[in-house]
Amino acid sequence: MTQLVNYVRLHSYVYFVLNLRVFMISKNMNRFFVFRFILIVCAILLTGPVIHAQTFETVSPEDAGFSSERLKRLSDMFNEYSEQQRIAGGVAMVLRDGKVLFQESFGYRDVESAERMTMDSMFRIASQTKAITSVGIMILQEEGKLLINDPVSKYMPEFAQTKVAVARDDGSGYDVVDARRQITIRDLLTHTAGISYGYGPAQELWREAGMQGWYFAHRDEPVRETIRRLASLPMDAHRGEKFVYGYSTDILGALIEVVSGLSLYEFISEKILAPLSMNDTHFYVPDYKHDRVATVYSATPSRGIERAPDPGFGVGQGHYTHGPKVSYSGGAGLISTANDYARFLQMLLNGGELDGIRILSPKTVELLTVNHLVDVHFRNGEGISLAFDVLMDVGARGTPGSVGDFGWGGAYHSTYWVSPKDRLVVVFFTQLIPSTGSDIQGKIRTLLYQAMID
């Protein structure tokens, strides 16, 4: 509760001071007096608890059932990849039973300036935003404000009658037909609504509408308006028939705004970020944190890296520090730290609670993290929950893990997973896009599990 009070208190101070300044200047008060008065007010208001990042207890690997000697292989791999310029740098955290057994920053936050990576470095997490937005939807269901089996059109009428572009068998083009049924919220959560990132059969129409790719930070309009235009475009498949990855979670973000009456950032700040003390998670980075944001690099054909364009669009530094700062992408918009994201994941592993603060009920977390696909293929050995991929068959997937593990990743080559059976939370952040040819995610999984001895 203290963390939530502090968070609200800080934002109240800022709001109060800004409005006080406007009022006093509007009354033609002496500017020097105004400045002195605001300094005094700030000194009074800010006396008290200061917001700090909430960290986890640290234990030795052996106390958590891991071998320090064998974990060194993971550390060595990180340093080797950085030294070989296969990746600029990154941050990794591993928790078991809610305690950190491994945390390491390696390489460089910015290669050109030789600025080292640190544990508090901030990363564009792209599609790792989706899980937070999905939790937001489940919060609204718990509050009785929606049901995930509701049609989306109940809240956003433009989705009442949608179209599907069906490719012709002879390859001569496509036909636009009426959707066989309406899209439900659950279709969006499971990516079975038939909505891609604009590269389906009718991709030229999506391109003309400016609706291609996952990147939103450059847009100078609220996400609600973007999604309103999207609804009129021919989609890629009929609802419930196949897994199609795309704008579904951005639609959910706009839905949260409609149902809650708040912006997506206001909603997740109030319901998720503040309660969990995720104080370094933002859609757009505050000025005083700019120097903590890791630089984006791109993989080259020679297995090296090069600095990505600035700002670029998706492949680039982005508009997260300088830009319109208007569009809140529920599908791929957040910046975060490894510690913040680990707190979010640990809350889920705990059944919806962290540090005595409950975000979701255990039954809702169970619903959120089990497979929901029926007669729809995703990947060998894996299903799709309401927010994550879910491991169904270890042998069919062919990589280490346990049945019930859930996770996902982001466009900048970050990844994470949670293992209820092994009581693990694993977070890896880096900034590499495209990441063509990189095998670091597979190495992380393999080298972590070879060090788990109990």
PAVOMI-783838 format. One line per 2 residues: number of its first residue (from 1); their letters; for each residue x, y, z of C-alpha. Coordinates in steps of 0.25 Angstrom, whole numbers, plus 2048, in hexadecimal, padded with zeros to 3 digits. Layout:
BEGIN
NUM = a = X/Y/Z ~ ...
***
This chain:
BEGIN
1 = mt = 800/800/800 ~ 80C/809/803
3 = ql = 811/808/7F5 ~ 803/80C/7EF
5 = vn = 802/818/7F9 ~ 80F/81D/7F5
7 = yv = 80C/81C/7E6 ~ 7FF/823/7E7
9 = rl = 806/82D/7F0 ~ 811/831/7E6
11 = hs = 807/833/7DB ~ 7FE/83B/7E4
13 = yv = 80B/844/7E7 ~ 80E/846/7D8
15 = yf = 7FF/849/7D5 ~ 7FE/853/7E1
17 = vl = 80B/85B/7DD ~ 808/85C/7CF
19 = nl = 7FA/861/7D1 ~ 7FF/86B/7DC
21 = rv = 809/871/7D3 ~ 7FF/873/7C8
23 = fm = 7F5/87A/7D2 ~ 800/883/7D8
25 = is = 805/887/7CB ~ 7F7/88A/7C6
27 = kn = 7F5/893/7D2 ~ 801/89B/7CD
29 = mn = 809/898/7DA ~ 818/89B/7DA
31 = rf = 81F/890/7D3 ~ 82A/890/7DD
33 = fv = 820/88E/7E8 ~ 819/883/7E0
35 = fr = 826/87B/7DF ~ 82A/87D/7EE
37 = fi = 81C/879/7F2 ~ 81C/86C/7E9
39 = li = 82A/868/7EF ~ 824/86A/7FD
41 = vc = 818/862/7FA ~ 820/857/7F3
43 = ai = 829/856/7FF ~ 81D/854/808
45 = ll = 816/84A/800 ~ 821/841/7FC
47 = tg = 826/83F/80B ~ 822/831/80D
49 = pv = 824/823/807 ~ 82B/823/7F9
51 = ih = 827/819/7EE ~ 832/80F/7EC
53 = aq = 832/802/7E3 ~ 82D/7F7/7EB
55 = tf = 837/7EC/7EA ~ 837/7DD/7ED
57 = et = 83F/7D5/7F8 ~ 84B/7CF/7F2
59 = vs = 850/7C1/7F5 ~ 85C/7B8/7F1
61 = pe = 859/7AF/7E5 ~ 85C/7A3/7EE
63 = da = 851/7A7/7F8 ~ 847/7A8/7EC
65 = gf = 84B/79A/7E6 ~ 855/79F/7DC
67 = ss = 864/79D/7DA ~ 86C/7AA/7DA
69 = er = 877/7A3/7D2 ~ 86E/79F/7C7
71 = lk = 867/7AD/7C7 ~ 874/7B2/7C3
73 = rl = 872/7AC/7B6 ~ 866/7B6/7B4
75 = sd = 86F/7C2/7B8 ~ 87A/7BE/7AF
77 = mf = 871/7BD/7A3 ~ 86B/7CB/7A6
79 = ne = 879/7D1/7A7 ~ 87E/7C9/79B
81 = ys = 872/7CE/792 ~ 874/7DC/796
83 = eq = 883/7DC/794 ~ 881/7D6/786
85 = qr = 877/7E1/783 ~ 86C/7D7/780
87 = ia = 864/7DF/78A ~ 866/7EC/791
89 = gg = 862/7E8/79F ~ 857/7E4/7A7
91 = va = 851/7E1/7B5 ~ 84C/7D4/7BA
93 = mv = 845/7D0/7C7 ~ 841/7C2/7CD
95 = lr = 838/7C0/7D9 ~ 834/7B4/7E0
97 = dg = 82A/7B4/7EB ~ 82A/7C3/7E9
99 = kv = 838/7C5/7EC ~ 843/7C9/7E3
101 = lf = 84E/7BE/7E0 ~ 854/7C5/7D4
103 = qe = 854/7D3/7CF ~ 85E/7D9/7C5
105 = sf = 860/7E4/7BC ~ 86B/7E3/7B1
107 = gy = 870/7EA/7A6 ~ 86D/7F8/7A2
109 = rd = 860/801/7A3 ~ 866/809/798
111 = ve = 872/804/790 ~ 877/811/78A
113 = sa = 878/818/797 ~ 87D/80B/79F
115 = er = 872/80D/7A9 ~ 871/800/7B0
117 = mt = 864/7F9/7B2 ~ 85E/7F9/7C0
119 = md = 853/7F2/7C7 ~ 84A/7FE/7C7
121 = sm = 84B/800/7B8 ~ 83E/803/7B1
123 = fr = 83A/7FB/7A5 ~ 82F/7FC/79A
125 = ia = 827/7EF/79D ~ 81E/7EF/791
127 = sq = 814/7E3/792 ~ 817/7E0/7A0
129 = tk = 80D/7EC/7A2 ~ 803/7E2/79E
131 = ai = 803/7DA/7AB ~ 800/7E7/7B3
133 = ts = 7F5/7EB/7AA ~ 7EF/7DD/7AB
135 = vg = 7EF/7DE/7BA ~ 7E8/7EB/7B9
137 = im = 7DD/7E5/7B2 ~ 7DC/7DA/7BC
139 = il = 7DC/7E5/7C7 ~ 7D0/7EB/7C0
141 = qe = 7C9/7DD/7C0 ~ 7CB/7DC/7CF
143 = eg = 7C5/7E9/7D1 ~ 7B9/7E5/7C9
145 = kl = 7BB/7EF/7BE ~ 7BC/7E5/7B3
147 = li = 7BC/7D6/7B0 ~ 7C7/7D0/7A7
149 = nd = 7BC/7C9/79F ~ 7B5/7D6/79B
151 = pv = 7B5/7DB/78D ~ 7BF/7E7/78B
153 = sk = 7B4/7EE/784 ~ 7AD/7EF/792
155 = ym = 7B7/7FA/796 ~ 7BC/7FE/788
157 = pe = 7B1/7FE/77E ~ 7BA/7FF/772
159 = fa = 7BD/7F0/773 ~ 7AF/7EC/772
161 = qt = 7B0/7E9/763 ~ 7BE/7E6/75E
163 = kv = 7C4/7E0/751 ~ 7CE/7D5/74E
165 = av = 7D7/7D5/742 ~ 7D7/7C6/73D
167 = ar = 7E2/7C3/733 ~ 7DE/7BC/726
169 = dd = 7E3/7AE/724 ~ 7E9/7B1/717
171 = gs = 7F1/7BC/71D ~ 7EA/7C7/714
173 = gy = 7E7/7D0/720 ~ 7DD/7D0/72B
175 = dv = 7CE/7D2/72E ~ 7C8/7DA/739
177 = vd = 7BD/7D3/741 ~ 7B5/7D5/74D
179 = ar = 7BB/7CF/75A ~ 7B4/7C3/75E
181 = rq = 7B2/7C8/76C ~ 7B6/7D4/775
183 = it = 7C3/7D5/77C ~ 7C3/7D2/78B
185 = ir = 7CD/7D7/795 ~ 7D2/7C9/797
187 = dl = 7D5/7C8/788 ~ 7DE/7D5/78A
189 = lt = 7E4/7CF/796 ~ 7E8/7C2/78F
191 = ht = 7EC/7C8/782 ~ 7E1/7C1/77B
193 = ag = 7D9/7CD/776 ~ 7E0/7CC/768
195 = is = 7E7/7DA/769 ~ 7F5/7DB/765
197 = yg = 7FF/7E6/764 ~ 7F9/7EA/757
199 = yg = 801/7E0/74E ~ 7F6/7D7/74A
201 = pa = 7EE/7D5/73D ~ 7E9/7E3/73D
203 = qe = 7F7/7E9/741 ~ 7F6/7F5/737
205 = lw = 7EA/7FA/73E ~ 7F0/7F9/74B
207 = re = 7FD/800/746 ~ 7F4/80C/740
209 = ag = 7ED/80D/74D ~ 7FB/80F/754
211 = mq = 7F8/802/75C ~ 804/7F9/75A
213 = gw = 80E/7F4/765 ~ 80D/7F4/774
215 = yf = 814/801/777 ~ 80A/80C/77C
217 = ah = 814/816/783 ~ 815/820/777
219 = rd = 805/821/776 ~ 800/82F/77A
221 = ep = 7F2/82A/77D ~ 7EC/822/789
223 = vr = 7EC/813/787 ~ 7DD/813/787
225 = et = 7DC/81B/77A ~ 7E6/812/774
227 = ir = 7DE/806/777 ~ 7D1/80C/773
229 = rl = 7D7/80D/765 ~ 7DD/7FF/765
231 = as = 7CF/7F9/767 ~ 7CB/7FC/759
233 = lp = 7D6/7F5/752 ~ 7D5/7E6/74D
235 = md = 7DB/7DD/757 ~ 7E4/7D0/754
237 = ah = 7DB/7C5/759 ~ 7CD/7C1/75F
239 = rg = 7CC/7C2/76F ~ 7D1/7B5/776
241 = ek = 7D7/7AE/76A ~ 7E6/7B1/76B
243 = fv = 7F0/7B8/773 ~ 7F3/7C5/76D
245 = yg = 7FD/7CE/774 ~ 7FB/7DD/773
247 = ys = 7F3/7E9/778 ~ 7EA/7E1/782
249 = td = 7F0/7E6/78E ~ 7F0/7F4/789
251 = il = 7E1/7F3/788 ~ 7E1/7EE/796
253 = ga = 7E8/7FA/79B ~ 7DE/803/794
255 = li = 7D3/7FB/79A ~ 7D9/7FD/7A8
257 = ev = 7D8/80C/7A5 ~ 7CA/80B/7A1
259 = vs = 7C5/803/7AD ~ 7CD/80A/7B7
261 = gl = 7CC/818/7B3 ~ 7DB/81A/7B5
263 = sl = 7E7/81A/7AB ~ 7EE/80C/7AA
265 = ye = 7FA/812/7B2 ~ 7F1/818/7BD
267 = fi = 7EA/80A/7BE ~ 7F6/801/7BF
269 = se = 7FD/80B/7C8 ~ 7F2/80B/7D2
271 = ki = 7EF/7FC/7D1 ~ 7FC/7F6/7CF
273 = la = 809/7FE/7CE ~ 807/806/7DB
275 = pl = 802/7FB/7E4 ~ 80D/7F2/7DF
277 = sm = 818/7FE/7E1 ~ 81B/7FD/7D2
279 = nd = 820/80B/7D3 ~ 829/80A/7C6
281 = th = 81E/805/7BC ~ 819/810/7B3
283 = fy = 814/811/7A5 ~ 81D/81E/7A3
285 = vp = 829/820/7AC ~ 82A/82C/7B5
287 = dy = 835/835/7B2 ~ 83D/832/7BE
289 = kh = 83E/824/7BA ~ 842/825/7AC
291 = dr = 851/822/7AF ~ 84C/814/7B4
293 = va = 846/80F/7A7 ~ 84E/805/79F
295 = tv = 852/808/791 ~ 84C/7FF/786
297 = ys = 855/7F7/77D ~ 852/7EF/771
299 = at = 858/7E2/76D ~ 861/7E2/760
301 = ps = 863/7D6/756 ~ 871/7D5/75C
303 = rg = 86C/7D1/769 ~ 870/7DF/76F
305 = ie = 867/7EB/773 ~ 865/7F9/76E
307 = ra = 85E/805/775 ~ 84F/805/771
309 = pd = 84A/812/76A ~ 844/81E/773
311 = pg = 839/81E/774 ~ 835/814/76A
313 = fg = 828/80C/76A ~ 828/800/772
315 = vg = 837/7FD/76D ~ 83D/809/774
317 = qg = 83E/811/781 ~ 830/814/780
319 = hy = 827/820/785 ~ 827/81C/794
321 = th = 830/827/799 ~ 82D/832/78E
323 = gp = 820/831/786 ~ 811/834/787
325 = kv = 80F/82C/794 ~ 800/82A/791
327 = sy = 7FE/81C/78C ~ 7FE/811/797
329 = sg = 800/804/790 ~ 7FA/7F8/798
331 = ga = 801/7EE/78F ~ 80F/7F4/78F
333 = gl = 811/801/795 ~ 818/800/7A3
335 = is = 826/803/7A8 ~ 82A/7FB/7B4
337 = ta = 835/7F5/7BD ~ 839/7E7/7C0
339 = nd = 835/7E9/7CE ~ 828/7EF/7CB
341 = ya = 824/7E4/7C2 ~ 828/7DA/7CB
343 = rf = 81F/7E0/7D6 ~ 813/7DF/7CC
345 = lq = 816/7D0/7C9 ~ 819/7CC/7D8
347 = ml = 80B/7D2/7DB ~ 805/7C8/7D1
349 = ln = 80E/7BC/7D6 ~ 808/7C0/7E4
351 = gg = 7FA/7BE/7DF ~ 7F7/7CD/7DD
353 = el = 7FE/7D3/7E9 ~ 80B/7DA/7ED
355 = dg = 810/7E0/7FA ~ 802/7DF/800
357 = ir = 7FB/7E6/7F4 ~ 7F2/7DE/7EC
359 = il = 7F0/7E1/7DD ~ 7E8/7D5/7D9
361 = sp = 7E1/7C9/7DF ~ 7E8/7BB/7DE
363 = kt = 7DD/7B6/7D6 ~ 7DE/7C2/7CC
365 = ve = 7ED/7BF/7CB ~ 7EA/7B1/7C8
367 = ll = 7E1/7B5/7BD ~ 7EB/7BE/7B8
369 = tv = 7F6/7B4/7B7 ~ 7F0/7A7/7B1
371 = nh = 7EF/7A4/7A2 ~ 7E2/7A9/79C
373 = lv = 7E4/7A4/78D ~ 7DB/799/789
375 = dv = 7DE/793/77B ~ 7E7/79F/778
377 = hf = 7F6/79C/776 ~ 800/7A6/77C
379 = rn = 80E/79F/77D ~ 812/791/780
381 = ge = 810/78E/78E ~ 80B/79B/792
383 = gi = 7FD/7A2/793 ~ 7F8/7B0/795
385 = sl = 7F2/7B5/7A2 ~ 7EB/7C3/7A4
387 = af = 7F9/7C9/7A5 ~ 804/7C0/7A2
389 = dv = 809/7B3/79B ~ 807/7A7/7A4
391 = lm = 810/79B/7A3 ~ 807/78E/7A1
393 = dv = 811/784/79D ~ 820/785/7A0
395 = ga = 824/77A/796 ~ 81C/780/78B
397 = rg = 822/78E/78D ~ 830/788/78F
399 = tp = 836/792/798 ~ 838/792/7A8
401 = gs = 82C/796/7B0 ~ 820/790/7B8
403 = vg = 812/78E/7B4 ~ 80A/79B/7B8
405 = df = 815/7A4/7B5 ~ 810/7B1/7AF
407 = gw = 817/7BD/7A9 ~ 81A/7C6/79D
409 = gg = 824/7D0/797 ~ 826/7DD/790
411 = ay = 82A/7E2/783 ~ 837/7E7/788
413 = hs = 83B/7D9/78B ~ 837/7D9/79A
415 = ty = 831/7CC/7A0 ~ 82B/7C7/7AD
417 = wv = 824/7BB/7B3 ~ 81D/7B7/7C0
419 = sp = 81E/7A8/7C4 ~ 813/7A5/7CF
421 = kd = 819/797/7D0 ~ 827/79B/7D2
423 = rl = 823/7A8/7DA ~ 82C/7B0/7D0
425 = vv = 82B/7BE/7CA ~ 835/7C1/7BF
427 = vf = 836/7CF/7B8 ~ 840/7D3/7AD
429 = ft = 841/7E1/7A7 ~ 849/7E6/79C
431 = ql = 847/7EF/790 ~ 84A/7E8/783
433 = ip = 841/7EA/777 ~ 841/7E3/76D
435 = st = 848/7D7/774 ~ 84A/7CE/768
437 = gs = 853/7C3/76B ~ 853/7C5/77A
439 = di = 853/7B8/783 ~ 854/7BF/790
441 = qg = 846/7BC/795 ~ 848/7AD/793
443 = ki = 855/7AE/79A ~ 84F/7B5/7A6
445 = rt = 845/7AA/7A8 ~ 84F/79F/7A6
447 = ll = 85A/7A4/7AF ~ 850/7A8/7BA
449 = yq = 84A/79A/7BB ~ 857/793/7BA
451 = am = 85A/79B/7C7 ~ 84E/797/7CE
453 = id = 851/78B/7D7 ~ 845/78A/7E0
***
